[in-house]
Amino acid sequence: MSGDLVNHAWRASPPARSEGGGDASTAERHLTSGDPGRALRHLAAAGDRRAAHLWLATQTDLLAANPDEADGPVAQIWRTALRHHLAGEPHLATALLATAPIGATGPHAVQTYCHAAVHHLLDDDIERAGADVEEAARAAHACGVPTAHQAYARVVVLLAAATGDPMATLARAEATDGLRRVDANLFRLMVHLDLAGHLLRAGDAADALRQAEAAVRLTEVAGDSAYEPYALTLAAVAKCQLGRLEEALADGAAGLRLRELAGVTADEAFSLAALGMVHRRRREPRQARQALEGALSAMATSPAHPASPAWVLAELARIRAADDPAAAQDLAERAVTVARELERPYALLARGWVALLRGDTAAAHFDAAEARTGATVGRRRATLIEALQLTVLAADDPRASAGLLDDAAALCRELGDPAEEATVRLIAARLQGRQARRGAEGAEQKLRRCGVRLDPGVADGLSAITLRVPAVVIHTLGDFRVFRAGAVVPYGEWQSKKARDLLKILVAHRGRAVPRARLMELLWPDESPSRTANRLSVLLSTLRRVLSTRRRTSGRGAVLADRGSVAIDLDVIDVDVETFLTAAEEAQAALRAGHPDTSRALVRADELYGGDFLSDDPYEDWAQPLREEAQAAHTSVLRALAQHTPDTDQKLVYLMRLVHRDPYDEDAHLELVQVLRSAGRHGEAQRRYRTYVERMRELGIAPASPTTGVDTGQHADPAAAPEARVARWRTPDAQPPWTAEVDAGRPAGVPAQRTSRSLIEHPA
C-alpha cells in the first residue's frame, strides 16, 4: 500500500465529537455552567485518554458535594486541578496536585491522590504514580468510604496495566464495581490500551498486538469508536515490530482515516509518528518524512500529546540523513537532549546512525556503546538489536566484530521479527564478501517479501552496509578498466603501463598471494631481480594510490603485501570476472537442484559476461587459466539457456552464440540445425548444416547426417539412453531435398551416418 493513500489524513481534523453527539465545545459549556463531571465525561467519550482515566478515578458523588471544613483545602486542590485539565492545561493540573499534603485523610484526599496518580501515570512517571497510589490506599483504608475504595481500586488496576502487571487482567472485573455499564466498558478498554502500550515499550510486540486487537474489538462492541484509531495505531506499531510491515501500514492508514471521519484529535501526533516509523522501516523516506513532520506540527498545536518528542525527532533524523546530513545531525542532537531515561538509548541510536552515514565512525562507535548499555539495562530488545548492528558497522574492522550479529539475529527470533532478522543476515553476508553472495540474495528476497525497499535513503544498517560496497570496480571481461567512485581512473594516473599490468596479474591470481620474485619475472623478464625490486615497490605505491578511496571499507587496504608476496583483497574491491564466476556457479547449482529461479539465475550470469578475460592481452600466459575457466563457465551457461528456454528465437540466439564461440562444437551445430528444421526454416537449416560439415571435415571427422535415427522403444526412459538423444534428428515424413545435395558432395569413404555417437551431451 502506498503512503499516498493516507495523505488526506494529515490535514487539520475537525473538532472532536462527544458521545452525546456534540463536539468538544460541549465540554466547555458544561465547565462554564459549573458541571465539570459532565465536561470530563464528554472529553472521555471524545477519545481523550487522560480524561477517561480521570473519569474512572473520580468519585462522582464528590463532584457537587460540599466538603467538610477539614477537607476543604484538599478538595480545592483536586477540583481546581480538574478545571485546569478541562481548560487544556494538564501541566498546571499536575503541578497543583503535587502540592497535596502527605498524610491527608478522607474521600477528598483519596480523590486528590488518585488524580495525581493518573497524571503521573500518563506522563510515564511510574515511580511518582506508585507513590500517589500508596497514599491513596492509606487514605482509602482510613476513611472507610465505599466510593473512595472503588476509585482507589480502579487506579490500582490502571497502574498495574501501565506497568505490565498481570493483576490488571485478573482484578479488572472486581474494580468495575459501582460503575455504570458504559463506564465499565470504558474501564476495560483503558486496561487493554495501557497494557498494549506498556508491552510495546517493553518490546513484547506479540502480546501487545493481542491487547490492541482486543481493544479494537471492544470499541466495536461497546461503541467507543473514538478510541478505535488509537487502538489501531497500537496494533500498527506492534505489527511493525513484528516485521509485518504491510499489515502495519494498513492499520496505521485505517487509524488515521477513522480519526478524520470521527473528528478525533486526541493522540493524532502519536498516530502520525507511528505511521512515520512504519514508512521508515519500509525505507520510504518521502512518506515517512511527511508523517513525522505532521506529528511535530500536531505536538506543537496540542500541549497534551502522548507522542514522545524524542521518538519523533529521532525518527525524523534518520529520514533526513540522506538528503540533509546537517539537519539530520541537529535533529538527532535535539532528540538526545529532550529524551527521558528510557528513551535515551533510542535517541543515541539515531544519532549514531546519522554519524556513521556522515563518516564519523568514532562518534558512531561511542553512541553505539552507550545505546547498547542503555538498551541492555532497560531490556529494550528491539533497540539492542540495532545497537549491535551499529557497533559492528562502526568498528575499525567490522568483520572482526561480526559475531555480534549472531546475537542480534537470536534476539530477532525471540521478538519474532523476520524483517529485522533478514536485515541482520544481509549485513553479515555483505561483510563476508563474495563467499556469502547466495546468503545475501536470500536475505534480500526475504526483505522484499516483508515489504522493505533496499534503496538507500534512511539512516540504518542497510544504508550503512550499502556504503561499504566496494568503491573500486575492476572490469576485466572485455576491455580492462578500473572504476573508482563510479568514474574511470584516468590513464595518466597510472604513471606507467607496468602498474596496470601488475594489477592485471594480481587479478588473474584471484586473490592468491604472488611471490615478489614471480612478479618481477613477469614484469621485467629480461632483467635481474636486484635491479627491479625497487621498481616493484614503486608500482605497489602507485597501485595503492589508484585503488584508495576516502570511503572506509575495512581495516585493511585493497593491496596486501609483505616482504615475500603480494595479493589483492577481493572483499575490498569488486572484480567483474569473480562476480560472473560466482553467478555462473550459483546458476548451475540451481539447475542441478531444479530451483524455480534457475532461468533468472542463468540469464543473470549470461548478462554478467562482458567478453573474454583481458581480451586486450591475448598472449599473456598468466591470463590464460582464468580466461579459459571463464569461457568454460559461460559456455555451460549458454548450453543450459539453450536447453531450457521455451522461446525458439531465443534458443537460436544461444545456439548461434555457442557456435560462434567454438566453431567446432558439434553438439551446438546439430542442435541448431534441428531447431531450425523444427521451426520450418529449412533454407537456413541447410546453410547451417553445410557449415557444420565443413568444420567437421577440417578436423578430419565424419559429419553426422541430419537424417540419422535410432529406435528407442526398448528403453523405459528414452532420454536415459545415449542413442535416444539422436532421435531429435530423425528423418521427417517429407525429407528436405537439400540433405541429398549434401550427401552427394560427400567425399568417397566418408560414411553417410553414425549410430554409435551421441550428438549432444546434455539431456533433452
Secondary structure, DSSP 8 states (H G I E B T S, - for coil): --GGGGGGGGS-----B-TTS-BHHHHHHHHHTT-HHHHHHHHHHTT-HHHHHHHHT--GGGSSS---TTTHHHHHHHHHHHHHHHTT-HHHHHHHHTTS-TT--SHHHHHHHHHHHHHHHHTT-HHHHHHHHHHHHHHHHHH--HHHHHHHHHHHHHHHHHTT-THHHHSTTGGGTT--HHHHHHHHHHHHHHHHHHHHHHT-HHHHHHHHHHHHHHHHHH--GGGHHHHHHHHHHHHHHTT-HHHHHHHHHHHHHHHHHHT--TTHHHHHHHHHHHHHHTT-HHHHHHHHHHHHHHHHH-SS--S-HHHHHHHHHHHHTTT-HHHHHHHHHHHHHH--TTTHHHHHHHHHHHHHHTT-HHHHHHHHHHHHHHHHHTT-HHHHHHHHHHHHHTSSSGGGGTTHHHHHHHHHHHHT-HHHHHHHHHHHHHHHGGGGHHHHHHHHHHHHHTT----S-SSSHHHHHHTTS-SEEEE-BSS-EEEETTEE--GGGG-SHHHHHHHHHHHHTTT--EEHHHHHHHH-TTS-HHHHHHHHHHHHHHHHHHH--SS--SSS-SEEE-SSEEEE-TTTSEEHHHHHHHHHHHHHHHHHHT-TTHHHHHHHHHHH--SSBTTT-TT-GGGHHHHHHHHHHHHHHHHHHHHH---HHHHHHHHHHHHHH-TT-HHHHHHHHHHHHHTT-HHHHHHHHHHHHHHHHHTT-----TT-----TT-SSGGGSGGGGGGGG---SS--THHHHHHHT--TT--S--SSS-S-SS--
